[in-house]
Amino acid sequence: MTDTELIAAEAENALPVVPRVTEPGFAERAERIEEHTLWPVLSRLPVVLTVRIPLSAFKVRDLLQLQQGQLIRSDWSTTEDIPVKIGRVQLAWSEFEVVDECMAMRLTRLA
């Protein structure tokens, strides 16, 4: 088993570790995670990034009938940023925009 597989397997089965803020050197380590000895492995772990917008009237039938270029109405205000999450952890806020006829997501601020 490689280091990456071992860390990924442990991460799936382990409870989140929350370091104590009073632990000596905590602040320095938290600011420079890239200097941690396992950073080369951790930085390559795949994560699922989710951006969810509530669609109250959207049905499975609507999903199956989606066509290229079709617009979908949502109850989300166009002036409100959209939360970006990894699992249950809020990572950032974003907004959508069209770039060269493609939908793009721009990070507006980190959480």
N, C-alpha and C positions, 0 to 999 in steps of 0.2 A: 504494500500500500504506500503510495507517495505521500509526501507532506501535505499536498493540496487535498488529496482524498481523505487523509486522516483529519485534517482541520475541518473539512466540510462535514464529515461524519459526526465529529464531536459537536459541531455547531448545531446540527439538526436535533441532537438528543439532549443537549445541555440547556440549563436555564441560563438566562442572560446574567453575565457577571457585571455587577455595578461596583466599581472601585470606590473606596472611601475617599472623600475629598480631603480628609485629615491625614491620609497616608503620605509619608515623606516623599517629596519629588513628584507628587501626582500632577500638579499644574504643569510642570515642565514636560512630562510624558504626554499629557493630553494635547498639548499644543503641537508636538512634533511626532505624530504617529508614523510618519514616513521614515523616521529613524529607528523604529522598532525592528528587532532582529527578524521578525516574521513578516514584515511589511511586503517583501517581494512575493510571498505566497498569498497573503491576505488581499493584496491589491488585484489579484487575478481571479478571486472567487466570483462566480456569477451571482447576480442578484436580480430579482424581479422588481422593476420600477413600475408603479401604478399611478395613473392620473385618472381620477373618476369624476364624471359629471353626471348628476342625477337626471334621468330621462323618465319622467313620471308616466307618460302615456306610451312609451316605447315597448313593443311586444316582440316576441320571437318571430312572428310573422313579418314584422317590419325589418328585422335583421336579415331574414332570408331574402327579402325583396330589395335590399339595398342596391343601388346602381351607382356607378362611378359619377362623381360630381354632384350627387344628391345632397341636399342640406337637411339636417335634422334639428328640429326645434327643441331647446332645453329650457328649464326653468332657471338656469344659472345666469346671473347678471353679467353682461359683457364687460362691466367695469370692475368686477371682482376677480382677483387672481385665483388660480386653481391649485389646490394642494398636490404636491408630489410626494409619494411615500415609497419606502422599501419595507414591505410587511406592514407593521403597525407604526413604524417610526416615520414621523414627518421629516422629510429631508429638505424640502424647499417649496417655493411658490412659483407658479409659472403663468404664462399667457400663450394663447395660440395666435399664429399669424400665418399668412400665405406667402411662400417664397418660391418663385419660379413655378407656379401652378401646383405646388406641393404644400401640404399642411406641415407647419413647423411648430415646435414648442420652445419658447424662450424662458429660461430661468430668470425670474425677476428679483428674488431674494432668497437667501438661505434661512432655514428654520433655526 
